[in-house]
Amino acid sequence: MNSAIPSRSARVRQKLSHPVIDSDGHMIEVLPVMFDYLKQVGGPQMADRTWKAFQGGSIGSWYDMTPAQRRYHNVLRPAFWASPAENTRDRATAMLPKLMHERLPEMGIDYAVVYPTIGFLLPDLPDPEIRHAACRAHNLMMADLYRGLGDRLTPAAVIPCFTPGEAIEELDFAITELQLKVPMFANLVKRPIEAVTKHGEELGRYAFWVDTLALDSPYDYDPVWQKCMDLKVPVTAHAIGQGIGLRRSISNYMYNQTGHFADAGHAFAKALFFGGVTNRFRNLNFAFLECGVAWGASLLCDLKERWEKRGPRAIQSLNPERLDTEMLDDLFRRYGGEKLGQAPGQSARRARPEPAIDDFAATGIGSMEDFLDRLVPNFYYGCEADDRMNATAFDTRLLPGGRKLNAIFSSDVGHWDVSDMTGVLGEAHELVEDGLISEEDFESFVFRNPVRLFAGMNPDFFAGTAVAGDVAKLKGSF
């Protein structure tokens, strides 16, 4: 790039009166380096064991299978060509933290939180020994690679969540010992269905259910949420939904990929709400990353309608005991004709009592304000620059109570959907240029909301960074 000609994003940044915080950039791991850390943590064989686990374990890699074998095992089509190639400088930028640090002004970004790529997969590894070693090695590597760059970059720590104990252990190590500032949670855990695996443990590969950590889990994850409160860190979730349910094409990666982050966020947000986590931990922030905000607006509206129709008071109108059977019988006789008139209303009667009728009991809701308080102030939505549905976060005509949602700018640099790192901020600003959001909304999107996500948990989060002065001016608003 000719330094005399500012990039599109740099030009946008020059016109702004506030900094730009990227809440979800990405790095690309250099595998030989990562494997060196694996050997340090787990011994000389750990790298080979981890690589085999990546390749599909005993059934092998999708690439090594014939089409018939892929169908036989129902192996989903994995990601391919997922990083910049033709734009080689961008590829190198994602792999070299010092180069990313140098190029942030070119991108119009003042500060960035950087998440992994291969690191996404580590918390899902089923073998607990491999999973623990891989997450620990990755966190050690990130701490080393980003050391000395904290004025503009901070890497996220990989936190496995198969049990609350392992999550707390890695949180303590990564946040307390390594001084990393942001945890990345794997908030969906695949667990075997015992009725199936009792016939063979290997069947758990095919028959599993998904634990959302907050509703119907076999474990109590409240100690994990409390640990986050104690460490003053938000719960940032970056789970992978590919391969779950309907996202399991054996041939088409785009079919598996489209919308999977939103589905993962939707499941987690619902579980946090119905499981009462947002009631018990009212000051804990949660971020659903790389999934947009449109699903969040839809969920908020959906739950509002359901609470109004099936909340503890409203649901009594559906109680079978309130059925006027005399009226029903009379109407069947009068209007049922030959087919229905001789069976007056018996099919509508229900004698079996329900053991529990209040699905909202754990939420602690007593009013519409309570409802909104459980779902709006502490939920943050990672939004990529090219998603026009980001505007829904700021449309108070549609959103219940007129409350805007906490959309946060998430560049996703380093991955295939960013063809030019220097154009991302400019692309995000198109919502303003097209009249879909205001400049004030844009400031919330790229600055105020990210500050509240992180500094709302830890007021010193941005101390010593390039945006510290601007953040200090916001104190009292988070």
Residue pairs with C-beta under 8 A, 6 or more apart in sequence:
1 7
1 106
1 422
6 14
7 106
7 107
7 108
7 422
7 423
7 426
8 422
8 423
8 425
8 426
9 106
9 107
9 108
9 109
9 422
9 423
9 424
9 425
9 426
10 105
10 106
10 107
10 108
10 422
11 108
11 426
12 108
12 425
12 426
12 429
13 20
13 105
13 108
13 109
13 110
13 425
16 443
17 443
18 443
18 446
18 447
18 448
18 470
19 110
19 111
19 447
19 466
19 467
19 470
20 108
20 109
20 110
20 111
20 409
20 425
20 446
20 447
21 109
21 110
21 111
21 112
21 113
21 408
21 409
21 446
21 447
21 450
21 451
21 467
22 107
22 109
22 111
22 112
22 113
22 409
22 410
22 411
22 413
23 113
23 287
23 289
23 380
23 382
23 408
23 409
23 410
23 450
23 453
24 113
24 115
24 238
24 289
24 290
24 382
24 408
24 410
24 411
24 412
25 100
25 109
25 112
25 113
25 114
25 115
25 410
25 411
25 412
25 413
25 414
26 94
26 114
26 115
26 116
26 117
26 412
26 413
26 414
26 415
27 94
27 95
27 97
27 100
27 114
27 115
27 116
27 117
27 145
27 155
27 414
28 83
28 91
28 94
28 95
28 117
28 118
28 414
29 95
29 116
29 117
29 118
29 119
29 138
29 141
30 95
31 118
33 141
34 118
34 137
34 138
34 141
35 47
35 50
35 51
36 47
37 137
37 138
37 140
37 141
38 46
38 47
38 50
38 133
38 134
38 137
39 46
39 47
40 137
40 140
41 133
41 136
41 137
41 140
42 49
42 129
42 130
42 133
42 134
42 137
46 130
46 133
46 134
46 137
49 127
49 130
50 125
50 130
50 133
50 134
53 125
53 126
53 127
53 130
54 121
55 61
55 64
56 62
56 75
57 126
58 202
59 73
59 75
59 205
62 70
62 75
62 76
62 77
62 78
65 73
65 75
67 250
67 251
69 75
70 250
70 251
71 250
74 206
74 248
74 250
75 250
76 242
76 243
76 247
76 248
76 249
76 250
76 256
77 249
77 250
77 251
77 252
77 253
77 255
77 256
78 253
79 253
79 257
80 253
81 416
82 117
82 415
82 416
83 91
83 94
83 117
83 414
83 415
83 416
84 90
84 91
84 94
84 414
84 416
84 418
84 419
85 91
87 419
87 420
87 421
90 413
90 414
90 418
90 420
90 421
92 99
93 99
93 100
93 103
93 413
93 414
93 421
94 100
94 117
94 413
94 414
97 114
97 145
97 146
97 149
97 153
97 155
98 149
100 112
100 114
100 153
101 149
101 152
101 153
103 421
103 422
104 110
104 111
104 112
104 152
104 153
106 421
106 422
107 411
107 413
107 421
107 422
107 424
107 425
108 422
108 424
108 425
108 426
109 411
109 425
110 152
110 466
110 467
111 152
111 153
111 154
111 462
111 465
111 466
111 467
112 152
112 153
112 154
112 411
113 154
113 155
113 156
113 182
113 454
114 146
114 153
114 154
114 155
114 156
115 155
115 156
115 184
115 238
115 289
116 138
116 142
116 155
116 156
116 158
116 184
117 414
117 415
118 138
119 138
119 142
119 158
119 184
120 238
120 240
121 240
122 131
122 134
122 135
122 138
122 158
122 160
123 131
123 135
123 158
123 159
123 160
123 161
123 162
123 185
123 186
124 131
124 186
124 190
124 240
125 131
125 134
126 190
128 162
128 166
131 160
131 162
131 166
132 160
132 166
132 170
135 158
135 159
135 160
135 170
136 170
136 173
138 158
139 157
139 158
139 170
139 173
139 174
139 178
139 180
140 178
142 155
142 156
142 157
142 180
143 155
143 174
143 178
143 179
143 180
145 155
146 153
146 154
146 155
150 464
150 465
151 464
151 465
151 466
152 465
152 466
154 180
154 181
154 182
155 180
155 182
156 180
156 182
156 183
156 184
156 236
156 238
157 170
157 171
157 174
157 175
157 178
157 180
157 182
157 183
157 184
158 170
158 174
158 184
158 186
159 167
159 170
159 171
159 174
159 183
159 184
159 185
159 186
160 166
160 167
160 170
160 186
161 167
161 185
161 186
161 187
161 189
161 213
161 221
161 224
162 189
163 219
164 219
164 220
164 221
164 223
164 224
167 185
167 221
167 224
167 227
168 223
168 224
168 227
171 183
171 224
171 227
171 228
171 231
171 233
172 227
172 231
174 180
174 183
175 181
175 183
175 231
175 233
176 231
181 233
181 454
181 458
181 461
182 233
182 234
182 236
182 454
183 228
183 233
183 234
183 235
183 236
184 236
184 237
184 238
185 235
185 236
185 237
185 238
185 239
186 237
186 238
186 239
187 212
187 213
187 235
187 237
187 239
187 264
187 268
188 210
188 211
188 212
188 213
188 239
188 240
188 241
188 244
188 264
188 267
188 268
189 210
189 211
189 213
190 208
190 209
190 210
190 211
190 244
191 208
191 209
191 210
191 211
191 218
192 201
192 203
192 204
192 207
192 208
193 204
193 207
193 208
193 209
196 203
196 204
196 207
197 203
197 204
197 207
210 244
210 267
211 217
211 218
212 267
212 268
212 270
212 271
212 275
213 219
213 221
213 224
213 268
213 271
214 221
214 268
214 271
214 272
214 274
214 275
214 277
215 270
215 271
215 274
215 275
221 277
222 277
222 280
222 281
225 235
225 277
225 280
225 281
225 284
226 281
228 234
228 235
228 284
228 457
229 281
229 283
229 284
232 457
232 458
232 461
233 457
233 458
234 284
234 285
234 286
234 287
234 380
234 453
234 454
234 456
234 457
235 284
235 285
235 286
235 287
236 286
236 287
236 289
237 264
237 265
237 268
237 286
237 287
237 288
237 289
238 261
238 289
238 290
239 261
239 264
239 265
239 268
240 260
240 261
240 264
241 247
241 259
241 260
241 261
241 263
241 264
241 267
242 248
242 256
242 257
242 260
243 256
244 260
244 263
247 255
247 256
247 259
247 260
247 263
248 256
249 255
249 256
261 288
261 289
261 290
261 291
261 292
262 291
262 292
262 294
262 295
263 295
264 288
264 291
265 288
265 289
265 291
265 295
265 296
265 381
266 295
266 299
268 286
268 288
269 286
269 288
269 296
269 299
269 375
269 379
270 299
270 303
271 277
272 278
272 286
273 303
273 363
273 374
273 375
274 359
274 360
274 362
274 363
275 362
276 362
276 363
276 364
277 284
278 286
278 363
278 374
278 375
278 378
279 362
279 363
279 364
279 374
282 373
282 378
283 378
284 378
284 457
285 378
285 380
285 452
285 453
285 456
285 457
286 378
286 379
286 380
287 379
287 380
287 381
287 382
287 408
287 453
288 296
288 379
288 380
288 381
288 382
289 382
289 410
290 382
290 384
290 410
290 412
291 381
291 382
292 381
292 382
292 383
292 384
292 387
292 389
292 390
293 381
293 383
293 389
293 390
293 392
293 393
293 405
293 407
294 387
294 389
294 392
296 379
296 381
296 393
296 405
297 392
297 393
297 395
297 398
297 399
297 405
299 375
300 375
300 376
300 399
300 400
300 405
301 398
301 399
301 400
303 371
303 375
304 368
304 371
304 400
307 360
307 365
307 371
308 314
309 315
310 318
310 359
310 360
311 358
311 360
311 365
312 357
312 358
312 360
312 361
315 357
315 358
316 322
320 348
320 349
320 350
320 351
323 348
323 349
325 345
325 349
328 344
328 345
328 348
329 344
329 345
330 344
331 345
332 340
332 341
332 343
332 344
332 345
333 341
333 344
334 341
335 341
336 342
336 343
336 344
363 370
363 371
363 374
364 370
364 374
365 371
365 374
368 400
368 401
369 401
371 400
372 400
372 401
372 403
376 401
376 403
376 405
376 406
377 406
379 405
379 406
380 406
380 407
380 408
380 449
380 453
381 393
381 405
381 406
381 407
381 408
382 408
382 410
383 390
383 393
383 407
383 408
383 409
383 410
383 445
384 410
384 411
384 412
384 417
385 409
385 411
385 412
385 418
385 424
385 425
385 427
385 428
386 417
386 427
388 431
388 436
390 407
390 428
390 431
390 437
390 445
391 431
391 436
391 437
392 398
392 399
392 405
393 404
393 405
393 406
393 407
393 445
394 404
394 405
394 407
394 437
394 438
394 441
394 444
396 402
396 403
396 404
399 405
404 441
404 444
406 449
406 452
406 453
407 444
407 445
407 449
408 445
408 449
408 450
408 453
409 425
409 428
409 445
409 446
409 450
411 418
411 421
411 424
411 425
412 418
412 424
413 421
413 424
418 424
425 446
428 442
428 445
428 446
429 442
431 437
431 441
431 442
432 438
432 439
432 441
432 442
437 445
447 470
448 474
448 477
451 462
451 471
451 474
451 478
452 477
452 478
454 461
454 462
455 461
455 462
455 471
455 474
455 478
456 478
459 475
459 478
462 468
462 471
465 471
